[in-house]
Amino acid sequence: MITGISGSVGTQPPQSIRSAEDTAGRQLIKDLQAHNLTAAAQDYATLSSFGANNSGPWTDPKMQAEFKQLGQDIQSGNLAGAAKDAVGLASGTIASDRAVAQADYKAGDMTAYQQAMSVLQGDQAAIFGSEVSPSNGSNGFSASA
């Protein structure tokens, strides 16, 4: 779910930080799937340390609020809520990444587009264990994107 998750637009954390975010996010997902709330709480604490005020790696206020809710659900023992929050964070992260990449592509900024696609691919791999492949072979977006 989470991470690679850099929700910041236009910038990307250094690779070592990015890798640590990805690792923490993957571990959080694994521990939630294993119903291990104790380990998930530790993973959440690790992931939260990547942002100001324990916000995790997200800069978007909506994503920060979802991340905070995830922590509250883990702390209260609400596994179903935590799992729902994790899915929401994953979906929001990928949607944000795609929007940035699409905007860069439409603007004709191929350097920014390539960087945005790199972020998208990293987040996809971190969240789902696979990378995004372009859906139409040219720009990574389907006709409906």
ChimeraX attribute file (.defattr): number of C-alpha atoms within 10 A of each C-alpha:
attribute: neighborCount
match mode: 1-to-1
recipient: residues
	/A:1	28
	/A:2	32
	/A:3	30
	/A:4	32
	/A:5	29
	/A:6	27
	/A:7	24
	/A:8	16
	/A:9	16
	/A:10	13
	/A:11	12
	/A:12	17
	/A:13	13
	/A:14	8
	/A:15	10
	/A:16	9
	/A:17	14
	/A:18	21
	/A:19	17
	/A:20	16
	/A:21	26
	/A:22	24
	/A:23	19
	/A:24	25
	/A:25	28
	/A:26	22
	/A:27	21
	/A:28	27
	/A:29	22
	/A:30	16
	/A:31	18
	/A:32	22
	/A:33	13
	/A:34	11
	/A:35	15
	/A:36	15
	/A:37	22
	/A:38	14
	/A:39	17
	/A:40	26
	/A:41	21
	/A:42	16
	/A:43	22
	/A:44	25
	/A:45	16
	/A:46	18
	/A:47	25
	/A:48	22
	/A:49	14
	/A:50	19
	/A:51	13
	/A:52	11
	/A:53	8
	/A:54	17
	/A:55	20
	/A:56	26
	/A:57	26
	/A:58	25
	/A:59	15
	/A:60	15
	/A:61	11
	/A:62	12
	/A:63	20
	/A:64	20
	/A:65	14
	/A:66	20
	/A:67	26
	/A:68	18
	/A:69	16
	/A:70	24
	/A:71	22
	/A:72	15
	/A:73	20
	/A:74	25
	/A:75	16
	/A:76	12
	/A:77	16
	/A:78	15
	/A:79	19
	/A:80	13
	/A:81	16
	/A:82	25
	/A:83	19
	/A:84	15
	/A:85	21
	/A:86	24
	/A:87	16
	/A:88	17
	/A:89	25
	/A:90	24
	/A:91	16
	/A:92	18
	/A:93	27
	/A:94	24
	/A:95	13
	/A:96	18
	/A:97	24
	/A:98	20
	/A:99	17
	/A:100	22
	/A:101	28
	/A:102	19
	/A:103	14
	/A:104	20
	/A:105	20
	/A:106	12
	/A:107	11
	/A:108	11
	/A:109	12
	/A:110	13
	/A:111	11
	/A:112	18
	/A:113	21
	/A:114	15
	/A:115	17
	/A:116	25
	/A:117	24
	/A:118	17
	/A:119	26
	/A:120	27
	/A:121	20
	/A:122	23
	/A:123	29
	/A:124	25
	/A:125	18
	/A:126	25
	/A:127	27
	/A:128	15
	/A:129	11
	/A:130	12
	/A:131	15
	/A:132	15
	/A:133	14
	/A:134	12
	/A:135	11
	/A:136	10
	/A:137	9
	/A:138	9
	/A:139	16
	/A:140	18
	/A:141	17
	/A:142	11
	/A:143	7
	/A:144	4
	/A:145	8
